[in-house]
Amino acid sequence: MITANGFSTRAPVVSRTPQPSASSQGSPGAGAPPQGWAPCAPVQPSQARAPQRVITVAAVGLHRSFRLPGRQGAEVSALGGVSLHLPAASLTALVGASGCGKTTLLQCVAGLDRPTSGSVSLLGRQISRIRARALAAFRAQHVGFVFQDDNLVTSLSAWDNVALPGRLRRRPLGRDQIGQALERVGLNAQARHLPHQMSGGERQRVAIARVLASAPEIVFADEPTAALDVGSSDAVLHWFEEIAAGGATVLMVTHDAAAAARAQSVMVMEGGRIVTGLPGGDPQAVSAAVLGARRGRSA
């Protein structure tokens, strides 16, 4: 099973041998320690068991297949038994060549699509089988989304688009929350602008402000920087880093190795499966992992 960092993170277990009993202590020669006994070395801080991070997104054995139109009984498999576990306060990038299943996986994990089989839990709640209305209410309460096309309501101003999630969950956001979110993304002056009056980068910043104001526990992002210039992309990734540092779980699908390298960990998909994982930080290592996965499949 691939975890959020791509590696096993189990802390070492420190073995302790029994201490001598009180009766074995005292004057020299009386109650000598058992043969072969040696005092246990003090436990160093680096040896202590690391605290367990709370898993907020868990998918187990996800399969997703689609029927091919015009070909009776024929199906194509998009996911082939994917499992992942993502902790709170993490930013994870999902990368891979086009058609590898990245977006399908994100949609299944986010509850936007139903897997053919397997299970998904968000914040400890199993969402794979709950009714659509209950699932929509759960997403409105706990989940935020950022997509390539920003998904703003065209008839609403930037301010009202940021306020919308609070209205949907019947817990309206305060004016301070909305104003501060727009200020953080540098859009105070555009608060009353409609989407068609803003650039692509500004619209994406509204989508980020919507997440910042609502403060969801989980954020799913699908190619959030694909249509942006370098400066706007850097700003969006910075806000994702801030959101994760604040305790949220962020899962980002991207084709951009440089964007993926900004994540704490990277998962590489190929052929509907997660085939490897690596830490973030090195765009060249991300590119090499994606190319290696593709070559491995074609070999």
C-alpha positions as CSV (number, residue, x, y, z in Angstrom):
1,M,0.0,0.0,0.0
2,I,1.3,3.4,-0.9
3,T,1.0,6.0,1.8
4,A,1.0,9.8,1.4
5,N,4.8,10.0,1.4
6,G,5.3,6.9,-0.7
7,F,7.3,5.1,1.9
8,S,6.8,3.1,5.1
9,T,7.0,5.5,8.0
10,R,6.8,3.1,11.0
11,A,9.0,4.2,13.8
12,P,11.6,1.8,15.2
13,V,10.6,-0.1,18.2
14,V,13.0,0.2,21.1
15,S,13.5,-3.1,22.9
16,R,13.8,-2.9,26.6
17,T,15.3,-5.7,28.7
18,P,13.8,-6.2,32.2
19,Q,15.3,-4.1,35.0
20,P,16.6,-5.9,38.1
21,S,14.1,-6.2,40.9
22,A,14.5,-4.3,44.2
23,S,15.7,-7.5,45.9
24,S,18.6,-7.8,43.5
25,Q,19.9,-4.3,44.5
26,G,21.8,-3.4,47.6
27,S,25.3,-4.2,48.9
28,P,28.0,-5.5,46.6
29,G,27.7,-9.2,46.0
30,A,24.2,-9.5,47.3
31,G,21.4,-10.2,44.8
32,A,23.6,-10.0,41.7
33,P,21.8,-9.4,38.4
34,P,20.8,-12.4,36.3
35,Q,23.5,-13.8,34.0
36,G,23.5,-11.9,30.7
37,W,21.6,-8.9,32.0
38,A,22.8,-5.5,31.0
39,P,21.2,-2.1,31.7
40,C,19.1,-0.7,28.9
41,A,20.5,2.4,27.3
42,P,18.4,5.5,27.7
43,V,15.9,6.1,24.9
44,Q,17.1,9.0,22.7
45,P,14.5,11.5,21.4
46,S,15.2,10.2,17.8
47,Q,14.2,6.7,18.9
48,A,10.9,7.6,20.4
49,R,7.8,6.5,18.4
50,A,6.6,9.3,16.2
51,P,3.0,10.4,17.0
52,Q,0.5,8.9,14.6
53,R,-0.9,11.4,12.1
54,V,-4.7,11.4,11.7
55,I,-5.8,9.8,8.4
56,T,-8.5,12.0,6.8
57,V,-8.7,10.5,3.3
58,A,-8.6,6.8,2.9
59,A,-9.4,4.8,-0.3
60,V,-9.1,1.0,-0.4
61,G,-9.1,-1.2,-3.5
62,L,-10.8,1.3,-5.9
63,H,-11.8,0.0,-9.3
64,R,-13.6,2.1,-11.9
65,S,-14.6,0.8,-15.3
66,F,-16.7,2.3,-18.0
67,R,-18.8,0.6,-20.7
68,L,-17.8,1.3,-24.3
69,P,-20.8,2.6,-26.3
70,G,-21.8,0.5,-29.2
71,R,-19.8,-2.6,-28.0
72,Q,-22.1,-4.9,-26.0
73,G,-20.4,-6.0,-22.8
74,A,-17.1,-4.2,-23.5
75,E,-15.6,-2.1,-20.8
76,V,-12.5,-0.1,-20.2
77,S,-10.8,0.0,-16.8
78,A,-9.8,3.4,-15.5
79,L,-8.8,2.4,-12.0
80,G,-7.3,-1.0,-11.1
81,G,-7.4,-1.4,-7.4
82,V,-6.0,1.8,-6.0
83,S,-5.5,2.4,-2.3
84,L,-4.2,5.5,-0.6
85,H,-4.2,7.1,2.8
86,L,-3.6,10.8,3.3
87,P,-3.1,12.5,6.7
88,A,-4.2,15.8,8.0
89,A,-1.9,18.8,7.4
90,S,-0.5,17.4,4.1
91,L,-0.2,18.5,0.5
92,T,0.0,15.5,-1.9
93,A,0.5,15.7,-5.6
94,L,-0.9,13.1,-8.0
95,V,1.0,12.9,-11.3
96,G,1.2,10.7,-14.4
97,A,0.8,10.8,-18.1
98,S,-2.5,11.7,-19.7
99,G,-5.1,9.0,-19.5
100,C,-3.4,7.2,-16.5
101,G,-6.5,7.7,-14.2
102,K,-5.5,10.7,-12.1
103,T,-8.7,12.7,-12.5
104,T,-10.9,9.6,-12.2
105,L,-9.2,8.7,-8.9
106,L,-9.7,12.3,-7.6
107,Q,-13.3,12.2,-8.6
108,C,-13.9,8.9,-6.9
109,V,-12.1,9.9,-3.7
110,A,-13.9,13.2,-3.6
111,G,-17.3,11.6,-4.0
112,L,-18.0,13.2,-7.4
113,D,-18.0,9.7,-9.0
114,R,-18.9,6.3,-7.7
115,P,-16.2,3.6,-7.9
116,T,-17.2,0.3,-9.4
117,S,-15.9,-1.4,-6.3
118,G,-13.8,-0.4,-3.3
119,S,-14.4,2.0,-0.5
120,V,-13.6,5.6,0.3
121,S,-13.6,7.2,3.8
122,L,-13.4,11.0,4.4
123,L,-12.8,12.2,8.0
124,G,-13.7,8.6,9.1
125,R,-17.0,8.5,7.3
126,Q,-17.5,5.9,4.6
127,I,-18.9,7.8,1.6
128,S,-19.0,5.2,-1.1
129,R,-22.5,4.0,-0.4
130,I,-24.3,7.0,1.1
131,R,-27.2,8.7,-0.7
132,A,-26.4,11.5,-3.1
133,R,-28.2,14.2,-1.1
134,A,-26.3,13.2,2.1
135,L,-23.1,13.1,0.2
136,A,-23.6,16.6,-1.2
137,A,-24.3,17.9,2.2
138,F,-21.2,16.3,3.6
139,R,-19.1,17.8,0.8
140,A,-20.5,21.2,1.4
141,Q,-19.7,21.0,5.1
142,H,-16.2,19.5,4.9
143,V,-14.7,19.6,1.4
144,G,-13.4,22.3,-0.9
145,F,-12.6,22.1,-4.6
146,V,-10.3,24.0,-7.0
147,F,-10.5,23.1,-10.7
148,Q,-8.7,24.2,-13.8
149,D,-11.8,26.1,-15.0
150,D,-12.4,27.8,-11.6
151,N,-16.1,26.7,-11.5
152,L,-17.4,30.1,-10.5
153,V,-21.0,31.0,-10.8
154,T,-21.0,33.5,-13.7
155,S,-23.9,35.6,-12.4
156,L,-22.3,36.1,-9.0
157,S,-19.6,38.6,-8.0
158,A,-16.3,37.5,-6.6
159,W,-17.6,38.3,-3.1
160,D,-20.8,36.3,-3.6
161,N,-18.8,33.4,-5.1
162,V,-16.7,33.3,-2.0
163,A,-19.8,33.4,0.2
164,L,-21.6,30.7,-1.7
165,P,-20.3,27.6,0.2
166,G,-21.5,29.0,3.5
167,R,-25.0,29.6,2.0
168,L,-25.1,26.0,0.6
169,R,-24.4,24.5,4.1
170,R,-26.7,27.0,5.8
171,R,-23.9,28.5,7.8
172,P,-23.3,31.9,6.2
173,L,-19.8,33.2,6.4
174,G,-19.2,36.5,8.1
175,R,-18.2,39.6,6.2
176,D,-14.8,39.6,7.9
177,Q,-14.2,36.0,6.7
178,I,-15.0,36.9,3.1
179,G,-13.2,40.2,3.1
180,Q,-10.0,38.7,4.7
181,A,-10.0,35.8,2.2
182,L,-10.2,38.2,-0.8
183,E,-7.5,40.4,0.8
184,R,-5.2,37.4,1.2
185,V,-5.4,36.7,-2.5
186,G,-5.1,40.4,-3.5
187,L,-8.7,40.9,-4.8
188,N,-10.2,43.5,-2.5
189,A,-10.6,45.9,-5.5
190,Q,-12.3,43.2,-7.6
191,A,-14.7,42.1,-4.9
192,R,-17.8,43.2,-6.8
193,H,-16.6,42.2,-10.2
194,L,-18.3,39.4,-12.1
195,P,-16.2,36.5,-13.5
196,H,-16.2,37.8,-17.0
197,Q,-14.7,41.0,-15.8
198,M,-11.6,39.2,-14.4
199,S,-8.6,37.5,-15.9
200,G,-8.1,33.7,-15.7
201,G,-5.6,34.2,-12.9
202,E,-8.0,36.4,-10.9
203,R,-10.8,33.9,-11.3
204,Q,-8.6,31.2,-10.0
205,R,-7.7,33.4,-7.0
206,V,-11.4,33.8,-6.3
207,A,-11.7,30.0,-6.2
208,I,-8.7,29.9,-3.7
209,A,-10.4,32.6,-1.6
210,R,-13.5,30.5,-1.5
211,V,-11.5,27.7,0.0
212,L,-9.6,30.0,2.4
213,A,-12.8,31.6,3.7
214,S,-14.7,28.2,4.2
215,A,-11.6,26.5,5.8
216,P,-12.6,22.9,4.8
217,E,-10.8,20.0,6.3
218,I,-10.1,18.5,2.8
219,V,-9.3,20.2,-0.5
220,F,-9.3,18.5,-3.9
221,A,-7.6,20.4,-6.8
222,D,-7.7,19.2,-10.4
223,E,-5.0,20.9,-12.6
224,P,-5.4,24.2,-10.7
225,T,-2.4,25.8,-12.4
226,A,-2.8,24.5,-15.9
227,A,-4.2,27.7,-17.4
228,L,-2.1,30.1,-15.3
229,D,1.1,32.1,-15.9
230,V,4.2,31.4,-13.8
231,G,3.4,34.1,-11.3
232,S,-0.2,33.1,-10.8
233,S,0.8,29.5,-10.5
234,D,3.3,30.2,-7.9
235,A,0.7,32.2,-5.8
236,V,-1.8,29.3,-6.1
237,L,0.7,26.8,-4.9
238,H,1.7,29.0,-2.0
239,W,-1.9,29.2,-0.9
240,F,-2.1,25.4,-1.1
241,E,1.0,25.2,1.1
242,E,-0.7,27.6,3.6
243,I,-3.9,25.6,3.6
244,A,-2.1,22.3,4.4
245,A,0.0,24.0,7.1
246,G,-3.3,25.1,8.7
247,G,-4.3,21.4,9.1
248,A,-6.2,20.6,5.9
249,T,-5.5,17.6,3.6
250,V,-4.8,18.8,0.1
251,L,-4.8,16.4,-2.9
252,M,-3.7,18.0,-6.2
253,V,-3.8,16.4,-9.6
254,T,-1.2,18.0,-12.0
255,H,0.8,17.5,-15.1
256,D,3.4,20.0,-14.0
257,A,6.4,18.5,-12.4
258,A,7.5,21.8,-10.9
259,A,4.0,22.2,-9.3
260,A,4.1,18.6,-8.0
261,A,7.5,19.2,-6.5
262,R,6.0,21.9,-4.2
263,A,4.0,19.1,-2.5
264,Q,5.3,17.3,0.6
265,S,4.8,14.0,-1.3
266,V,4.1,12.8,-4.8
267,M,2.2,9.8,-6.0
268,V,2.8,8.6,-9.6
269,M,0.0,6.9,-11.5
270,E,0.2,4.7,-14.6
271,G,-2.3,2.4,-16.1
272,G,-5.0,3.1,-13.5
273,R,-2.7,2.3,-10.5
274,I,-0.4,4.2,-8.2
275,V,3.0,2.7,-9.1
276,T,5.4,4.6,-6.9
277,G,5.7,7.5,-4.5
278,L,8.5,10.0,-3.7
279,P,9.0,13.1,-1.6
280,G,8.5,16.5,-3.1
281,G,11.1,19.1,-3.6
282,D,12.8,17.9,-6.9
283,P,11.0,18.6,-10.2
284,Q,13.5,16.5,-12.1
285,A,12.9,13.5,-9.9
286,V,9.2,13.9,-10.4
287,S,9.6,14.0,-14.2
288,A,11.9,11.0,-14.1
289,A,9.4,9.0,-12.0
290,V,6.6,9.7,-14.5
291,L,8.8,8.8,-17.5
292,G,10.0,5.7,-15.7
293,A,6.4,4.6,-15.0
294,R,5.5,5.0,-18.6
295,R,8.5,3.1,-19.9
296,G,7.9,0.3,-17.3
297,R,4.4,-0.1,-18.7
298,S,5.5,-0.2,-22.3
299,A,8.4,-2.6,-21.7
